[in-house]
Structures are given as structure tokens and as C-alpha cells.
Amino acid sequence: MSDPIIPFALARNGRPAPTPVAFDRKELSAILSIYGRMVAAGEWRDYAIDHLGDVALFSVFHRTTEAPLYRIEKRPKMAAKQGAYAVMSPEGRILKRGHDLKTVLRFFDRKLLKVVE
């Protein structure tokens, strides 16, 4: 006899599965605003969103086939310590971390500034 179908909302032990961490509408709006500006500047061309068990990721790419240029992370477990939001490098270094997403996203403002001669 085949295994019974387990509903998506239940884990194997019968308890409700934890809901994955996700960006809310306000957070996603702020991230997509920066993304649009960087696309217009020709810096970024693609993105991916992942909602995992303990972290939500927004990865940006220059080309789809490459590793992400940056990852914007939301880790609620870090909210009381160093802040829930972080901008990460491709190597995994934390470039900016904080409690407020808009403040963390200001990291990309200096990337938009170009010297004009």
C-alpha cells in the first residue's frame, strides 16, 4: 500500500510546518525600487527571490548564468542582535547590516553615483 498523502501544511511528525520567512509588501517595494534604479543604470539584469525556513533572500545578477552580485537577506532571528536585514557579497561577506531595510538599502546609493568629467 502506498504512503498516505501528507498535507503541505503538516510536517512528518504531524505538527504544523513552520512557515518560511518572506518579504512583506512594503519590504519588497523598497527592494524593487532599488532594483529598478540599478537596472536603469545598466548594473543589474536579473533577480531571484527565495523564501527559506529561516531566511528570505533577494539575489541580484548582472547575468543570469553568473553567481549573484549581491544578496539582500531578511533573518528575523537576528532582529534583536545586529538587525534582521543585510546586504551580502558573492563571497558571503556582510557589506551592510541593520534593523531598518531602507537604511540597509542605502548601501546601493553610492553604487549609483558616477564621476562625471
DAFEN-V597509 format. One record per helix or strand. SS is the DSSP state (a for helix, b for strand). FROM is the first residue (numbers start at 1). LEN is the number of residues. If there is no record, write none. Layout:
SS_FROM_LEN ; SS_FROM_LEN
This chain:
b_10_1 ; b_16_1 ; a_25_16 ; b_46_6 ; b_56_6 ; b_70_5 ; a_76_3 ; b_85_5 ; b_94_5 ; a_101_12
